[in-house]
Amino acid sequence: MASAPGSLSQPVQEVSMRFDVKVPMRDGVALSTDIYLPAMDQPVPMVLIRTPYNNNNEAIVQDCMYFATRGYGVATQDVRGRWDSDGDWYPFVHEAEDGFDTMEWIGQQPWCNGNIGTAGGSYVAMVQWQAAPLRSRFLKAMVPRVGYSNFYHNWVYTGGAFQLAFNLRWAAVQMSTRTNQVQYLWLPAANHLNTLHWHLPLSTMDAKAGRASQVWQDWIAHPDYDDYWRGMRPVEAHYSEVAVPAYGIGGWYDVFLQSTLNNFMGVRAHGRPPGKKHQKIIIGPWIHDCGHMGLDAHTGDVDFGNAARVDLMAEHVRWFDYWLKGKDTGIAEEPPVNVFVMGANRWRQAEDWPIPGTTYVPYYLHSQGGANSLFGDGVLDTKPAAAEPPDRYTHDPEQPVPTVGGSTCCSEDVTPVSMGPRDQQPVEWRPDVLVYTSSPLADDLEVTGPVSMTLFAASDAPDTDFTAKLVDVYPDGAAINVAQGIIRARYRDSWETPSPLEPGRVYEYRIDLWSTSNCFRQGHRIRVEVASSNFPQFDRNPNTGNPFGQDAVLRKARQTVHHDAERPSHIVLPVVPSGE
């Protein structure tokens, strides 16, 4: 992956700094921008970092100095309404125009050579994608890390369910004012996020946390995919306007994993040159922090070995050196897809995503009506179901299935939710979790690509949730989550127009488990869990069918999962020949 020694930009010793430079936007609002310039005799390419998290926080300054000492100028900007920037803060809505206006201003400064790259993760990746379709003449390259593709589907809601833990900590608490308002995890139990997660109704949860958040209220008021979300110009609706080469960085356990993949696929399919041809991704075995920029080998309960370590900052320089400085770093000749195969603990490169030649294999659910818990009779194999009794369980939102690892956000020191690959056995002991397990594998099986589940199920409630989880079962019994998904039943047919369930009627649900790359090793078993909650990552469905966010009273739902010849519930695994 690395280029030849000495071929990358080498450190420059002196850097000049200018703070709180006011950059004007088209409506007259001025955004506070800090400028870092290397001591060089000519204009330099610029790296733009736009953030709502304070452009003078230590991590940002470290990145600025990293780039500046390698011959890049850096402009780091507080977004509108945050910290030292003027204007009113409201997430998402101004980032396209403000990003474009900032690039146009930077590109015309005497210290800029006309080439701009953008960098940053999470919200700082989102602002890059928002501005990209406006195609500033100066924007030549992006490195968006753990970014979004759609505010509704890939940020606030997933499968129609509300991303409770993330949204509460981020929107209602931390980002409720101009500066960060952290709910520290050492606070007393009554004030702790773990306690606040249980508060009902959701519509008053911000007040319970001591905040008055218009953003939280708006998100609760718009549970359907309506004009509120479409009006924010999600990048996935504007791939045809994107022309910039982008190097996307993501993690298999990141809350924005599928967004990173969607953007790669979307611009390659619909974008403009040169971006259409020059999209690149790297996906590692990481949570939202990308293994501390690729330096960690351990995530959650799993040590992925030294092969998992990648210097992601050096990857930035390789990309920017090529696109902003014209240096041949070798990066343009590499396959555009580089993904870490968990289990095998090695990297796989490919020319496209999904990987060409992938075989999609259905694995069917089976039981004799007793798949409840790890101790039940649930079986998973490739044989279509025949005449089998259904499985039943009761979903009680007062006692939801807890979140144990997974694609959550953002780090456990700010959000009290476990993240990444974790042993699922404590969850699997519950009778409201259906467990289907294969026989031990005779050979390695590599699953790399999109994972989906078709579930035939009924409920006695007018609305409910169904969850699915793909698990790698080790010979010692450890059950490590690989991929997960959820569907809110009212959105089974449409994100725009929800419809209630007819109690007792069997519906077909498609649950998107996003994507993964995992080698199920010889002797391991493949497992699928089916349940109706994953709390507090997602809100508890009250099972009432009432307007979202208003319920203070919950009801139980009796769920029935069918797996027979007419209703063959199954998961589809993308199988790639191991080692290719």
C-alpha positions in Angstrom: 0.0 0.0 0.0 2.8 2.4 0.7 4.7 4.2 -2.0 8.5 4.1 -2.4 10.6 5.5 0.5 11.2 9.2 0.1 8.6 9.7 -2.5 6.1 11.5 -0.2 6.2 15.1 0.8 8.9 15.6 3.4 8.7 17.8 6.5 9.0 21.6 6.4 10.4 23.1 9.6 8.7 26.4 9.9 5.0 27.2 9.8 3.3 30.6 10.1 -0.2 30.9 11.7 -3.0 33.4 11.4 -6.0 33.0 13.7 -9.7 34.1 13.4 -9.5 35.2 9.8 -13.1 36.2 8.9 -14.1 34.6 5.6 -17.3 36.1 4.1 -20.2 33.9 2.9 -22.7 34.9 0.2 -25.2 36.2 2.7 -22.7 38.3 4.6 -22.1 35.9 7.5 -18.4 35.6 8.4 -16.8 32.3 9.4 -13.8 32.2 11.6 -10.9 30.5 9.9 -7.3 29.7 11.1 -4.6 29.6 8.5 -1.4 27.5 8.7 1.2 28.2 6.0 4.5 26.4 5.5 7.6 28.6 5.1 8.0 28.3 1.3 8.8 30.7 -1.5 5.8 30.1 -3.6 2.0 29.6 -3.2 1.1 26.2 -1.9 -1.8 23.7 -2.2 -4.3 24.0 0.6 -6.1 21.5 2.8 -9.5 22.7 4.1 -11.0 21.3 7.3 -14.4 22.6 8.3 -15.6 21.6 11.8 -18.3 22.2 14.3 -16.0 20.9 17.1 -13.8 24.0 17.5 -11.1 24.6 14.9 -8.5 25.1 17.7 -9.0 21.8 19.5 -5.9 19.8 19.9 -6.7 17.0 17.4 -7.5 19.6 14.7 -4.3 21.5 15.4 -2.2 18.3 15.2 -3.7 17.6 11.8 -3.0 21.2 10.7 0.6 20.9 11.7 1.0 17.5 10.1 -0.1 18.8 6.7 1.6 22.2 7.1 5.0 20.6 7.9 4.7 18.6 4.7 4.3 21.6 2.5 0.6 22.1 2.5 -1.3 25.2 3.7 -4.2 24.4 5.9 -7.4 26.4 6.5 -9.4 25.1 9.5 -12.8 26.7 9.9 -15.6 26.8 12.6 -18.8 26.1 10.7 -21.7 28.6 10.8 -23.0 29.3 14.3 -20.3 27.4 16.1 -17.5 28.7 18.3 -16.0 31.8 16.7 -18.0 31.9 13.5 -21.0 34.2 13.1 -24.5 33.0 12.2 -27.1 30.6 13.6 -26.2 27.0 14.2 -28.4 24.3 12.7 -26.8 21.0 11.5 -26.4 20.3 7.8 -28.4 23.0 6.1 -25.7 25.6 5.3 -22.7 23.3 4.7 -22.9 23.0 0.9 -22.9 26.8 0.1 -20.6 27.7 3.0 -18.1 25.1 1.9 -18.2 26.2 -1.7 -17.9 29.9 -0.7 -14.9 29.1 1.5 -13.1 27.2 -1.3 -13.7 30.1 -3.7 -12.2 32.5 -1.2 -9.2 30.4 -0.4 -8.5 29.6 -4.0 -8.1 33.3 -4.8 -5.6 34.1 -2.0 -2.0 34.8 -2.9 -0.7 32.0 -0.8 -2.9 29.4 -2.5 -1.7 27.8 -5.8 -5.3 27.1 -6.9 -5.4 23.5 -5.6 -7.6 22.6 -2.6 -8.0 19.3 -0.9 -10.5 18.6 2.0 -10.1 16.3 5.0 -11.8 15.3 8.2 -14.1 12.7 9.7 -17.8 12.4 10.7 -19.5 15.8 10.4 -16.2 17.0 9.0 -16.5 14.4 6.2 -20.2 15.3 5.7 -19.3 19.0 4.9 -17.0 17.8 2.2 -19.6 15.7 0.5 -22.2 18.5 0.8 -20.0 21.0 -1.0 -18.7 18.5 -3.6 -21.7 18.7 -6.0 -21.3 22.5 -6.3 -17.9 21.8 -7.9 -15.6 24.6 -6.9 -13.0 25.2 -9.6 -10.3 24.9 -6.9 -11.5 21.6 -5.3 -9.2 18.8 -6.6 -9.3 16.0 -4.0 -11.1 14.9 -0.9 -10.4 12.4 1.9 -13.7 12.1 3.8 -13.4 9.7 6.8 -16.5 8.0 8.2 -18.9 10.2 6.3 -22.6 10.2 5.5 -24.6 9.8 2.3 -28.2 10.5 3.5 -29.1 12.4 6.7 -32.3 10.3 7.3 -31.1 6.8 6.3 -27.5 7.1 7.4 -27.5 9.4 10.4 -30.7 10.1 12.3 -32.7 7.0 11.4 -31.7 3.5 10.3 -34.3 1.2 8.8 -36.9 3.7 10.1 -35.7 3.3 13.7 -34.3 6.3 15.6 -30.6 6.3 16.5 -31.3 7.1 20.1 -28.0 7.0 21.9 -26.1 8.8 19.1 -28.8 11.4 18.5 -29.3 12.2 22.2 -25.7 12.6 23.0 -24.9 14.5 19.8 -27.9 16.6 18.8 -29.8 17.2 22.1 -26.8 17.5 24.3 -23.3 18.2 22.9 -24.4 20.3 19.9 -27.4 22.1 21.5 -25.6 25.5 21.7 -22.7 27.3 20.0 -20.0 25.4 22.0 -19.9 21.8 23.2 -22.2 20.9 26.1 -21.0 17.5 27.3 -23.0 15.2 29.5 -20.0 13.7 31.4 -20.2 10.0 32.1 -19.1 10.6 35.7 -22.4 12.4 36.5 -24.7 11.0 39.1 -27.1 8.2 38.0 -30.1 10.5 37.7 -28.2 12.8 35.2 -26.4 10.0 33.4 -27.1 9.3 29.7 -27.7 5.7 30.6 -30.7 6.9 32.7 -31.9 9.5 30.2 -32.1 6.9 27.5 -35.1 5.4 29.3 -37.1 8.6 29.5 -40.5 8.9 27.8 -41.9 10.4 25.8 -39.0 11.0 23.4 -40.3 14.4 22.6 -39.3 15.7 26.0 -36.0 13.9 26.4 -34.0 17.0 25.5 -35.7 18.9 28.4 -35.1 15.9 30.7 -31.4 16.4 29.8 -31.6 20.1 30.7 -31.6 21.2 27.1 -34.0 23.0 24.7 -33.0 21.6 21.3 -34.9 22.7 18.2 -32.9 20.1 16.2 -34.1 17.3 18.5 -37.7 18.5 18.3 -37.5 18.6 14.5 -35.9 15.2 14.2 -38.7 13.7 16.4 -41.3 15.6 14.3 -40.1 14.1 11.0 -39.9 10.3 11.4 -40.8 9.8 7.7 -38.5 10.5 4.8 -40.2 13.8 3.8 -39.3 17.2 2.4 -37.5 18.2 5.6 -34.8 15.5 4.8 -34.9 15.9 1.0 -34.5 19.7 1.4 -31.0 19.2 3.0 -29.6 18.1 -0.4 -28.4 14.6 0.6 -25.3 13.9 -1.5 -26.7 10.6 -2.7 -29.3 12.6 -4.7 -26.5 14.6 -6.4 -23.9 12.0 -7.3 -24.3 13.1 -10.9 -22.9 16.5 -10.0 -19.8 15.2 -8.2 -16.5 15.5 -10.1 -13.9 15.4 -7.4 -11.6 12.4 -6.7 -12.3 11.1 -3.2 -10.6 8.6 -1.0 -13.2 7.4 1.5 -12.1 5.9 4.8 -14.5 3.7 6.9 -14.8 0.9 9.4 -16.8 -2.3 9.5 -18.2 -1.2 12.9 -18.8 2.5 12.1 -22.2 4.1 12.2 -21.5 5.5 8.7 -20.1 2.4 7.2 -22.7 2.0 4.5 -22.5 5.7 3.7 -18.8 5.3 2.8 -19.6 2.4 0.5 -22.7 4.2 -1.0 -20.6 7.3 -1.9 -17.9 5.2 -3.6 -20.5 3.2 -5.6 -22.7 6.2 -6.3 -20.0 8.5 -7.7 -18.4 5.7 -9.8 -21.8 5.0 -11.3 -23.1 8.5 -11.8 -20.4 11.0 -11.2 -18.5 13.3 -13.6 -14.8 13.0 -14.5 -12.3 12.9 -13.1 -14.1 11.9 -9.9 -16.2 9.2 -11.7 -13.1 7.2 -12.4 -11.0 8.1 -9.4 -12.9 7.0 -6.3 -11.1 5.0 -3.7 -12.0 3.4 -0.4 -10.3 1.7 2.5 -12.4 -0.1 5.1 -10.8 -1.5 8.3 -11.9 -3.5 11.3 -12.7 -0.2 13.1 -15.3 1.8 15.0 -15.9 5.5 14.3 -12.4 6.6 15.3 -10.8 4.3 12.7 -8.6 2.6 15.2 -7.0 5.9 16.2 -6.3 6.7 12.6 -5.3 3.1 11.8 -2.7 2.6 14.5 -4.6 0.2 16.7 -4.9 -3.6 16.0 -7.5 -4.2 18.7 -11.2 -3.3 18.4 -13.8 -4.3 21.0 -13.2 -7.9 22.0 -11.0 -8.8 19.1 -7.3 -8.4 18.3 -7.0 -8.3 14.5 -3.2 -8.5 14.5 -0.5 -6.2 13.2 -1.8 -6.5 9.6 -4.7 -4.3 10.6 -2.4 -1.3 11.3 -2.4 1.3 8.5 -1.0 4.9 8.8 -4.1 6.7 7.6 -2.4 10.1 7.8 0.2 8.9 5.4 -2.6 7.8 3.1 -3.9 11.3 3.1 -0.5 12.6 2.0 -0.2 10.0 -0.7 -3.6 11.1 -2.1 -3.0 14.8 -1.8 0.6 14.5 -3.2 -0.8 12.9 -6.3 -3.8 15.2 -6.8 -2.6 18.5 -5.4 1.2 18.3 -6.1 1.3 16.0 -9.2 3.7 13.6 -7.4 3.6 10.0 -8.6 3.0 8.2 -5.3 1.7 5.0 -7.0 -1.8 5.5 -5.5 -3.6 6.0 -8.8 -2.4 2.6 -10.1 -3.7 0.6 -7.0 -7.0 -1.2 -7.1 -9.6 1.3 -5.8 -11.1 -1.1 -3.1 -9.0 -2.1 -0.1 -10.9 -3.9 2.6 -9.8 -5.8 5.7 -11.0 -9.4 5.9 -11.7 -10.0 9.5 -11.1 -13.6 10.7 -8.4 -14.1 8.1 -6.9 -10.8 9.3 -5.6 -9.7 5.9 -6.3 -7.0 3.4 -8.1 -7.7 0.1 -7.9 -5.4 -2.9 -10.4 -5.3 -5.7 -11.5 -3.3 -8.7 -15.0 -2.6 -7.6 -17.6 -3.0 -4.8 -19.3 -5.3 -4.4 -16.3 -7.5 -5.4 -16.8 -8.8 -9.0 -17.5 -12.5 -9.0 -19.3 -12.5 -5.6 -21.8 -15.3 -5.1 -24.9 -14.5 -3.1 -25.8 -17.6 -1.0 -29.1 -17.9 1.0 -28.9 -19.5 4.4 -32.3 -20.5 5.7 -33.7 -20.4 9.2 -35.0 -23.7 10.7 -36.4 -25.0 14.0 -39.1 -27.1 15.5 -40.7 -24.0 17.0 -38.1 -23.5 19.8 -35.3 -21.3 18.5 -35.6 -19.1 21.6 -32.1 -18.3 23.0 -28.8 -19.9 22.6 -30.2 -23.0 24.2 -33.0 -23.5 21.6 -33.3 -25.6 18.5 -32.6 -23.0 15.8 -30.6 -24.2 12.8 -29.1 -22.3 9.9 -28.1 -24.0 6.6 -28.4 -23.7 2.9 -31.3 -26.1 2.5 -34.7 -24.4 1.8 -37.2 -24.8 4.5 -39.9 -27.4 4.3 -42.9 -27.9 6.7 -41.7 -26.4 10.0 -43.6 -24.7 12.9 -42.9 -21.0 13.4 -40.9 -19.5 16.3 -42.6 -17.2 18.8 -41.4 -14.7 21.4 -42.7 -11.7 23.3 -41.1 -8.3 22.8 -41.4 -6.2 25.9 -40.1 -2.7 25.4 -39.9 -2.3 29.2 -37.1 -4.9 29.0 -35.5 -4.4 25.6 -32.6 -6.4 24.2 -29.5 -4.4 25.1 -27.0 -3.1 22.6 -23.8 -5.1 22.8 -21.3 -3.8 20.3 -22.1 -3.1 16.7 -22.1 -0.1 14.3 -22.7 2.5 16.9 -21.3 6.0 17.5 -19.1 7.5 18.4 -16.7 6.4 21.2 -17.3 4.8 24.6 -15.8 7.7 26.5 -18.6 10.1 25.4 -21.5 7.7 24.7 -22.2 4.9 27.2 -22.9 2.2 24.6 -20.5 -0.6 23.8 -19.1 -0.6 20.2 -17.5 -2.8 17.7 -17.1 -6.6 17.8 -18.3 -8.0 21.2 -19.3 -11.4 22.5 -23.0 -11.7 22.1 -23.6 -14.7 24.4 -25.2 -12.6 27.2 -27.8 -11.4 24.6 -28.3 -14.9 23.3 -29.4 -16.2 26.7 -32.6 -14.2 26.4 -35.9 -16.0 25.3 -36.9 -13.0 23.3 -33.9 -13.5 21.0 -34.2 -16.2 18.3 -30.9 -18.0 17.6 -30.2 -20.0 14.4 -26.7 -21.6 14.2 -25.0 -23.6 11.5 -22.9 -26.7 11.9 -19.1 -26.2 12.3 -17.7 -25.3 8.9 -15.5 -27.9 7.1 -13.6 -25.1 5.3 -13.1 -21.4 5.6 -15.9 -19.3 4.2 -15.2 -15.7 3.3 -18.2 -13.4 3.4 -17.4 -10.0 1.8 -20.0 -7.6 0.6 -23.6 -6.5 1.3 -25.7 -8.7 3.7 -29.5 -8.7 3.7 -32.2 -10.7 5.4 -35.7 -11.7 4.3 -37.9 -12.3 7.3 -41.5 -13.5 7.2 -43.1 -12.4 10.4 -46.3 -11.5 12.1 -47.1 -9.4 15.2 -50.2 -8.7 17.3 -49.2 -5.1 17.4 -50.0 -2.3 14.9 -46.3 -1.4 14.7 -43.1 -3.1 16.0 -39.4 -3.6 15.1 -37.5 -6.6 13.8 -33.7 -6.9 14.1 -31.2 -9.2 12.6 -27.6 -9.9 13.5 -24.9 -12.0 11.7 -22.5 -13.6 14.2 -19.3 -15.6 14.0 -19.3 -18.4 16.6 -15.8 -19.5 17.7 -15.0 -23.1 18.7 -14.8 -21.9 22.4 -18.4 -20.5 22.1 -17.5 -16.9 21.8 -20.1 -15.2 19.5 -18.7 -12.2 17.8 -21.1 -9.9 15.9 -20.2 -9.2 12.3 -23.2 -7.2 10.9 -26.5 -6.0 12.0 -29.8 -4.4 10.8 -33.2 -3.2 11.8 -36.6 -2.5 10.2 -39.4 -0.5 11.7 -42.5 -2.4 10.6 -44.5 0.6 9.5 -41.8 1.4 6.9 -41.8 -2.1 5.4 -43.1 -0.8 2.0 -42.3 2.9 2.0 -40.0 5.4 3.9 -42.3 8.2 2.9 -45.7 6.7 3.6 -45.8 4.4 6.7 -48.7 2.0 7.1 -49.8 0.1 10.2 -49.8 -3.7 10.6 -52.8 -5.9 10.5 -52.4 -7.9 13.7 -51.6 -11.5 13.0 -51.0 -11.0 9.3 -47.6 -12.3 8.0 -45.5 -9.7 6.2 -42.3 -10.0 4.3 -39.6 -7.8 5.7 -36.2 -7.0 4.1 -33.6 -6.1 6.7 -30.5 -4.4 5.4 -27.4 -5.5 7.5 -25.2 -3.2 5.5 -21.9 -4.8 4.5 -19.0 -6.7 6.0 -15.9 -8.7 5.3 -15.4 -11.7 7.5 -13.8 -15.1 7.0 -15.7 -17.7 9.0 -12.8 -20.0 9.7 -12.9 -23.8 9.6 -14.5 -25.1 12.8 -16.4 -21.9 13.3 -20.2 -21.6 13.0 -22.4 -19.0 11.3 -25.2 -17.7 13.5 -28.2 -15.4 12.9 -30.1 -13.7 15.7 -33.6 -12.3 15.3 -35.2 -10.0 17.9 -37.3 -6.8 18.2 -35.0 -4.3 20.0 -31.4 -3.1 20.2 -31.5 -0.5 22.9 -30.2 2.1 23.4 -28.6 2.3 20.0 -32.2 2.5 18.7 -35.2 3.7 20.5 -37.7 1.2 21.9 -40.7 0.8 19.6 -43.7 1.2 22.0 -45.7 -1.2 19.7 -48.7 1.1 19.8 -48.7 2.5 16.3 -49.1 6.0 17.7 -47.4 9.1 16.3 -43.7 8.8 16.8 -42.1 10.2 19.9 -45.3 10.8 21.8 -45.8 7.6 23.8 -45.2 7.5 27.5 -46.8 4.1 27.8 -45.5 0.9 26.2 -47.2 -2.4 25.3 -45.9 -5.8 24.7 -45.9 -7.4 21.2 -46.2 -11.1 20.5 -44.1 -11.9 17.5 -44.2 -14.9 15.2 -41.3 -15.8 12.8 -42.1 -18.2 9.9 -39.7 -20.4 8.1 -41.4 -22.9 5.8 -41.7 -23.6 2.1 -44.1 -20.8 1.5 -42.4 -18.3 3.8 -38.6 -19.2 3.7 -37.0 -16.7 6.1 -33.3 -16.5 5.2 -30.2 -14.4 5.2 -28.2 -13.8 2.0 -24.4 -13.9 2.4 -22.0 -12.6 -0.2 -19.4 -15.4 -0.6 -16.0 -14.6 -2.2 -13.5 -17.4 -2.9 -11.1 -17.3 0.0 -7.6 -16.0 -0.8 -8.5 -14.4 -4.1 
